Amino acid sequence: MGGDYAPEACVAGAVLAQQLLSSEDKIVLIGDKAKIEELLEKKEAAASAFEIVHASEVIEMGDHPSKAFQQKVNSSIHIGFKLLATGQIGGFASAGSTGAMMVGAMYVSKSIPGIIRPAITSPIPRQSGKTTILLDVGLNPDCKPDVLYQYGILGSLYAEYVYGYEKPKVGLLNIGSEEEKGNLLTKAAYTLMQGSKDFNFIGNVEGHDLFSEDIDVIVCDGFVGNVVLKMAEAVHHVVKHRKLEDDYFARFNFENYGGTPVLGINSNVIIGHGISNDIAIKNMILHTKGVIEANLPSKIKEFFK
């Protein structure tokens, strides 16, 4: 029931995803049961192909995230986290209230022991068709050096097990490539990362390296990461406004991207963009399947033992 175009886009996206999944996979739709069944009928999709869990409430975008999560126990987000916590679903994805999703992630799924601060990522398209992973992109605007170091680990594990990159190359976003460049945070983080055996650190990277083919993971604090993400979204808006047709720049349309997992928590929680259309919902579901199959939380837990 979450997102600007819910529930229509959510149901339509689920129908598209279901056509690409195996018979062993099951999509669980959480929301107004009657409305979901009505939309499935319009799409000529069999309701029996899905599992539908009724939710009589919705956490609205204007609601206070933590209060709404606690008070609206019959909301789709609250019920989703309950199903996740009891092992009835393998992953929970939503394009609804990001704040409420983060409340559930932090207080229901909780951080993996040893993780200082979880992170969220964003895909940055490369011209080759591959993707660079940027983290953090807004969860933690203020970071300490050891948090950035852990982001290097989290991003590397995500790139390896979900994207299939062998020995992912990890860079630290900075204002220069030289070791001595940067502010107090990046200088201290560089010192920690240099020579690390926990991930393949390739040094400082600059803004013009964002779309490089030689970097798999770019680490930064959430303040900088969110600015970069919004800039990338603006690039697509400008290209679209000028009516320029280009396959590469079309990949900057974040409406069509699947969601991103919250890295560093005990469960598979995927957060989608509020403006997600049916294609984005489809991709979010498929990406959730990939994260589940990668068993990412277990990989992270094993690393931080």
One Martini backbone bead per residue (centre of mass of N, CA, C, O) as a GRO file, in nm:
protein
  305
    1MET     BB    1   0.050   0.066   0.004
    2GLY     BB    2   0.310   0.202  -0.105
    3GLY     BB    3   0.332   0.502  -0.257
    4ASP     BB    4   0.228   0.716  -0.508
    5TYR     BB    5   0.093   0.443  -0.684
    6ALA     BB    6  -0.084   0.326  -0.477
    7PRO     BB    7  -0.166  -0.003  -0.548
    8GLU     BB    8  -0.132  -0.034  -0.856
    9ALA     BB    9   0.181  -0.058  -0.893
   10CYS     BB   10   0.224  -0.298  -0.702
   11VAL     BB   11   0.047  -0.504  -0.848
   12ALA     BB   12   0.165  -0.478  -1.131
   13GLY     BB   13   0.457  -0.552  -1.045
   14ALA     BB   14   0.388  -0.832  -0.930
   15VAL     BB   15   0.289  -0.953  -1.195
   16LEU     BB   16   0.556  -0.919  -1.349
   17ALA     BB   17   0.733  -1.083  -1.148
   18GLN     BB   18   0.575  -1.354  -1.145
   19GLN     BB   19   0.652  -1.423  -1.448
   20LEU     BB   20   0.980  -1.455  -1.348
   21LEU     BB   21   0.918  -1.675  -1.156
   22SER     BB   22   0.908  -1.944  -0.983
   23SER     BB   23   0.709  -2.188  -0.833
   24GLU     BB   24   0.874  -2.151  -0.552
   25ASP     BB   25   0.775  -1.867  -0.558
   26LYS     BB   26   0.638  -1.608  -0.329
   27ILE     BB   27   0.405  -1.352  -0.330
   28VAL     BB   28   0.336  -1.108  -0.078
   29LEU     BB   29   0.039  -0.929  -0.023
   30ILE     BB   30   0.005  -0.621   0.166
   31GLY     BB   31  -0.341  -0.533   0.228
   32ASP     BB   32  -0.618  -0.462   0.065
   33LYS     BB   33  -0.781  -0.732  -0.033
   34ALA     BB   34  -1.007  -0.628  -0.221
   35LYS     BB   35  -0.828  -0.441  -0.393
   36ILE     BB   36  -0.625  -0.649  -0.489
   37GLU     BB   37  -0.831  -0.839  -0.630
   38GLU     BB   38  -0.934  -0.624  -0.827
   39LEU     BB   39  -0.658  -0.567  -0.968
   40LEU     BB   40  -0.602  -0.857  -1.059
   41GLU     BB   41  -0.850  -0.882  -1.238
   42LYS     BB   42  -0.771  -0.649  -1.434
   43LYS     BB   43  -0.493  -0.818  -1.501
   44GLU     BB   44  -0.558  -1.121  -1.529
   45ALA     BB   45  -0.487  -1.235  -1.238
   46ALA     BB   46  -0.428  -1.480  -1.018
   47ALA     BB   47  -0.474  -1.490  -0.680
   48SER     BB   48  -0.342  -1.781  -0.632
   49ALA     BB   49  -0.041  -1.678  -0.704
   50PHE     BB   50  -0.091  -1.544  -0.429
   51GLU     BB   51  -0.036  -1.390  -0.116
   52ILE     BB   52  -0.287  -1.256   0.104
   53VAL     BB   53  -0.260  -0.983   0.339
   54HIS     BB   54  -0.442  -0.817   0.554
   55ALA     BB   55  -0.466  -0.447   0.566
   56SER     BB   56  -0.636  -0.168   0.728
   57GLU     BB   57  -0.369   0.005   0.721
   58VAL     BB   58  -0.184   0.324   0.669
   59ILE     BB   59   0.126   0.467   0.626
   60GLU     BB   60   0.180   0.780   0.586
   61MET     BB   61   0.397   1.022   0.478
   62GLY     BB   62   0.295   1.230   0.720
   63ASP     BB   63   0.372   1.046   0.928
   64HIS     BB   64   0.505   0.950   1.216
   65PRO     BB   65   0.702   0.688   1.209
   66SER     BB   66   0.712   0.573   1.507
   67LYS     BB   67   0.416   0.618   1.583
   68ALA     BB   68   0.284   0.466   1.348
   69PHE     BB   69   0.419   0.192   1.396
   70GLN     BB   70   0.293   0.156   1.687
   71GLN     BB   71  -0.021   0.226   1.620
   72LYS     BB   72  -0.025   0.077   1.322
   73VAL     BB   73  -0.066  -0.262   1.346
   74ASN     BB   74  -0.250  -0.283   1.058
   75SER     BB   75  -0.026  -0.229   0.879
   76SER     BB   76   0.175  -0.323   0.624
   77ILE     BB   77   0.446  -0.266   0.765
   78HIS     BB   78   0.398  -0.402   1.038
   79ILE     BB   79   0.320  -0.682   0.926
   80GLY     BB   80   0.576  -0.734   0.763
   81PHE     BB   81   0.768  -0.744   1.014
   82LYS     BB   82   0.623  -0.977   1.152
   83LEU     BB   83   0.669  -1.187   0.927
   84LEU     BB   84   0.977  -1.161   0.932
   85ALA     BB   85   1.029  -1.230   1.240
   86THR     BB   86   0.866  -1.525   1.198
   87GLY     BB   87   0.953  -1.648   0.902
   88GLN     BB   88   0.717  -1.610   0.667
   89ILE     BB   89   0.940  -1.432   0.533
   90GLY     BB   90   1.244  -1.350   0.354
   91GLY     BB   91   1.129  -1.064   0.251
   92PHE     BB   92   1.099  -0.694   0.269
   93ALA     BB   93   0.909  -0.473   0.055
   94SER     BB   94   0.903  -0.102   0.006
   95ALA     BB   95   0.753   0.230  -0.106
   96GLY     BB   96   0.708   0.354   0.149
   97SER     BB   97   0.781   0.468   0.439
   98THR     BB   98   1.102   0.517   0.520
   99GLY     BB   99   1.083   0.570   0.823
  100ALA     BB  100   0.918   0.313   0.896
  101MET     BB  101   1.120   0.112   0.778
  102MET     BB  102   1.353   0.197   0.971
  103VAL     BB  103   1.215   0.132   1.233
  104GLY     BB  104   1.183  -0.170   1.172
  105ALA     BB  105   1.483  -0.232   1.117
  106MET     BB  106   1.592  -0.132   1.407
  107TYR     BB  107   1.351  -0.270   1.610
  108VAL     BB  108   1.319  -0.560   1.474
  109SER     BB  109   1.572  -0.658   1.319
  110LYS     BB  110   1.831  -0.522   1.369
  111SER     BB  111   2.149  -0.515   1.437
  112ILE     BB  112   2.437  -0.647   1.381
  113PRO     BB  113   2.676  -0.759   1.555
  114GLY     BB  114   2.926  -0.490   1.516
  115ILE     BB  115   2.743  -0.282   1.401
  116ILE     BB  116   2.723   0.055   1.411
  117ARG     BB  117   2.598   0.138   1.109
  118PRO     BB  118   2.382   0.127   0.894
  119ALA     BB  119   2.298   0.103   0.534
  120ILE     BB  120   2.243   0.268   0.221
  121THR     BB  121   2.198   0.235  -0.127
  122SER     BB  122   2.320   0.304  -0.471
  123PRO     BB  123   2.294   0.293  -0.806
  124ILE     BB  124   2.557   0.331  -1.056
  125PRO     BB  125   2.587   0.375  -1.380
  126ARG     BB  126   2.750   0.218  -1.645
  127GLN     BB  127   2.844   0.191  -1.975
  128SER     BB  128   2.876  -0.134  -1.965
  129GLY     BB  129   2.618  -0.214  -1.750
  130LYS     BB  130   2.719  -0.181  -1.492
  131THR     BB  131   2.754  -0.137  -1.127
  132THR     BB  132   2.771   0.106  -0.880
  133ILE     BB  133   2.821   0.132  -0.529
  134LEU     BB  134   2.657   0.355  -0.305
  135LEU     BB  135   2.786   0.446   0.031
  136ASP     BB  136   2.594   0.641   0.181
  137VAL     BB  137   2.241   0.791   0.103
  138GLY     BB  138   2.109   0.903   0.419
  139LEU     BB  139   2.115   0.760   0.702
  140ASN     BB  140   2.427   0.891   0.767
  141PRO     BB  141   2.538   1.215   0.777
  142ASP     BB  142   2.709   1.124   1.034
  143CYS     BB  143   3.050   1.018   1.054
  144LYS     BB  144   3.290   0.785   1.128
  145PRO     BB  145   3.566   0.620   1.034
  146ASP     BB  146   3.463   0.329   1.124
  147VAL     BB  147   3.206   0.342   0.954
  148LEU     BB  148   3.338   0.365   0.675
  149TYR     BB  149   3.486   0.102   0.697
  150GLN     BB  150   3.229  -0.075   0.715
  151TYR     BB  151   3.122   0.010   0.438
  152GLY     BB  152   3.337  -0.140   0.283
  153ILE     BB  153   3.238  -0.417   0.370
  154LEU     BB  154   2.936  -0.407   0.292
  155GLY     BB  155   2.978  -0.332  -0.008
  156SER     BB  156   3.153  -0.578  -0.080
  157LEU     BB  157   2.948  -0.803  -0.007
  158TYR     BB  158   2.724  -0.704  -0.193
  159ALA     BB  159   2.886  -0.714  -0.460
  160GLU     BB  160   2.959  -1.017  -0.445
  161TYR     BB  161   2.668  -1.169  -0.370
  162VAL     BB  162   2.468  -1.000  -0.569
  163TYR     BB  163   2.659  -0.901  -0.828
  164GLY     BB  164   2.931  -1.087  -0.868
  165TYR     BB  165   3.193  -0.956  -0.762
  166GLU     BB  166   3.534  -0.986  -0.779
  167LYS     BB  167   3.699  -0.822  -0.575
  168PRO     BB  168   3.598  -0.550  -0.493
  169LYS     BB  169   3.632  -0.211  -0.564
  170VAL     BB  170   3.730   0.030  -0.314
  171GLY     BB  171   3.624   0.367  -0.259
  172LEU     BB  172   3.698   0.701  -0.146
  173LEU     BB  173   3.529   0.984  -0.120
  174ASN     BB  174   3.686   1.280  -0.259
  175ILE     BB  175   3.888   1.582  -0.345
  176GLY     BB  176   4.119   1.361  -0.383
  177SER     BB  177   4.369   1.112  -0.444
  178GLU     BB  178   4.533   1.191  -0.225
  179GLU     BB  179   4.607   1.108   0.096
  180GLU     BB  180   4.602   1.422   0.216
  181LYS     BB  181   4.321   1.456   0.137
  182GLY     BB  182   4.068   1.636   0.295
  183ASN     BB  183   3.915   1.575   0.576
  184LEU     BB  184   3.913   1.442   0.880
  185LEU     BB  185   3.745   1.197   0.801
  186THR     BB  186   3.891   1.096   0.535
  187LYS     BB  187   4.174   1.076   0.653
  188ALA     BB  188   4.107   0.866   0.872
  189ALA     BB  189   3.978   0.656   0.684
  190TYR     BB  190   4.224   0.606   0.506
  191THR     BB  191   4.407   0.494   0.729
  192LEU     BB  192   4.224   0.244   0.781
  193MET     BB  193   4.204   0.132   0.478
  194GLN     BB  194   4.489   0.107   0.441
  195GLY     BB  195   4.572  -0.225   0.390
  196SER     BB  196   4.326  -0.384   0.389
  197LYS     BB  197   4.184  -0.726   0.444
  198ASP     BB  198   3.857  -0.679   0.414
  199PHE     BB  199   3.926  -0.513   0.146
  200ASN     BB  200   3.956  -0.361  -0.183
  201PHE     BB  201   4.156  -0.095  -0.164
  202ILE     BB  202   4.208   0.200  -0.400
  203GLY     BB  203   4.128   0.466  -0.267
  204ASN     BB  204   4.080   0.761  -0.375
  205VAL     BB  205   3.789   0.932  -0.504
  206GLU     BB  206   3.621   1.123  -0.738
  207GLY     BB  207   3.363   1.269  -0.896
  208HIS     BB  208   3.479   1.172  -1.189
  209ASP     BB  209   3.459   0.850  -1.081
  210LEU     BB  210   3.159   0.754  -1.059
  211PHE     BB  211   3.166   0.621  -1.380
  212SER     BB  212   3.369   0.417  -1.349
  213GLU     BB  213   3.500   0.093  -1.439
  214ASP     BB  214   3.713   0.066  -1.167
  215ILE     BB  215   3.451   0.078  -0.971
  216ASP     BB  216   3.228  -0.082  -0.730
  217VAL     BB  217   3.282   0.095  -0.460
  218ILE     BB  218   3.142   0.380  -0.279
  219VAL     BB  219   3.248   0.577  -0.004
  220CYS     BB  220   3.027   0.758   0.227
  221ASP     BB  221   2.845   0.979   0.359
  222GLY     BB  222   2.506   1.057   0.370
  223PHE     BB  223   2.529   1.347   0.274
  224VAL     BB  224   2.693   1.308   0.017
  225GLY     BB  225   2.531   1.071  -0.108
  226ASN     BB  226   2.262   1.228  -0.141
  227VAL     BB  227   2.370   1.444  -0.331
  228VAL     BB  228   2.459   1.252  -0.555
  229LEU     BB  229   2.186   1.119  -0.607
  230LYS     BB  230   2.032   1.384  -0.681
  231MET     BB  231   2.215   1.453  -0.917
  232ALA     BB  232   2.150   1.202  -1.087
  233GLU     BB  233   1.848   1.265  -1.110
  234ALA     BB  234   1.890   1.542  -1.252
  235VAL     BB  235   2.020   1.439  -1.508
  236HIS     BB  236   1.772   1.291  -1.609
  237HIS     BB  237   1.583   1.536  -1.616
  238VAL     BB  238   1.741   1.698  -1.827
  239VAL     BB  239   1.743   1.490  -2.053
  240LYS     BB  240   1.433   1.468  -2.069
  241HIS     BB  241   1.368   1.772  -2.115
  242ARG     BB  242   1.559   1.766  -2.389
  243LYS     BB  243   1.492   1.506  -2.552
  244LEU     BB  244   1.708   1.279  -2.496
  245GLU     BB  245   1.837   0.989  -2.656
  246ASP     BB  246   1.969   0.743  -2.415
  247ASP     BB  247   2.052   0.451  -2.278
  248TYR     BB  248   2.228   0.540  -2.045
  249PHE     BB  249   2.051   0.780  -1.926
  250ALA     BB  250   1.803   0.595  -1.876
  251ARG     BB  251   1.948   0.462  -1.614
  252PHE     BB  252   1.873   0.731  -1.434
  253ASN     BB  253   1.589   0.613  -1.386
  254PHE     BB  254   1.475   0.564  -1.061
  255GLU     BB  255   1.187   0.454  -1.118
  256ASN     BB  256   1.323   0.169  -1.244
  257TYR     BB  257   1.431   0.087  -0.978
  258GLY     BB  258   1.503  -0.095  -0.743
  259GLY     BB  259   1.565  -0.154  -0.444
  260THR     BB  260   1.730  -0.119  -0.123
  261PRO     BB  261   1.920  -0.241   0.114
  262VAL     BB  262   1.970  -0.290   0.450
  263LEU     BB  263   2.282  -0.273   0.581
  264GLY     BB  264   2.331  -0.456   0.896
  265ILE     BB  265   2.094  -0.649   0.929
  266ASN     BB  266   1.901  -0.950   1.008
  267SER     BB  267   1.739  -0.873   0.746
  268ASN     BB  268   1.537  -0.850   0.447
  269VAL     BB  269   1.541  -0.508   0.360
  270ILE     BB  270   1.350  -0.317   0.119
  271ILE     BB  271   1.388   0.007  -0.033
  272GLY     BB  272   1.185   0.217  -0.205
  273HIS     BB  273   1.066   0.443  -0.414
  274GLY     BB  274   0.795   0.654  -0.403
  275ILE     BB  275   0.792   0.671  -0.742
  276SER     BB  276   0.719   0.394  -0.807
  277ASN     BB  277   0.659   0.185  -1.052
  278ASP     BB  278   0.597  -0.114  -1.191
  279ILE     BB  279   0.896  -0.163  -1.269
  280ALA     BB  280   1.017  -0.104  -0.990
  281ILE     BB  281   0.864  -0.321  -0.838
  282LYS     BB  282   0.966  -0.557  -0.995
  283ASN     BB  283   1.271  -0.504  -0.933
  284MET     BB  284   1.243  -0.517  -0.625
  285ILE     BB  285   1.154  -0.812  -0.611
  286LEU     BB  286   1.398  -0.936  -0.762
  287HIS     BB  287   1.610  -0.821  -0.566
  288THR     BB  288   1.505  -0.962  -0.316
  289LYS     BB  289   1.562  -1.244  -0.417
  290GLY     BB  290   1.871  -1.203  -0.443
  291VAL     BB  291   1.922  -1.139  -0.142
  292ILE     BB  292   1.811  -1.401  -0.029
  293GLU     BB  293   1.998  -1.598  -0.193
  294ALA     BB  294   2.265  -1.462  -0.068
  295ASN     BB  295   2.248  -1.439   0.241
  296LEU     BB  296   2.359  -1.163   0.358
  297PRO     BB  297   2.333  -1.150   0.670
  298SER     BB  298   2.506  -1.407   0.715
  299LYS     BB  299   2.764  -1.299   0.586
  300ILE     BB  300   2.794  -1.061   0.784
  301LYS     BB  301   2.796  -1.219   1.048
  302GLU     BB  302   3.044  -1.391   0.984
  303PHE     BB  303   3.243  -1.151   0.956
  304PHE     BB  304   3.161  -1.028   1.265
  305LYS     BB  305   3.259  -1.262   1.471
   0.00000   0.00000   0.00000
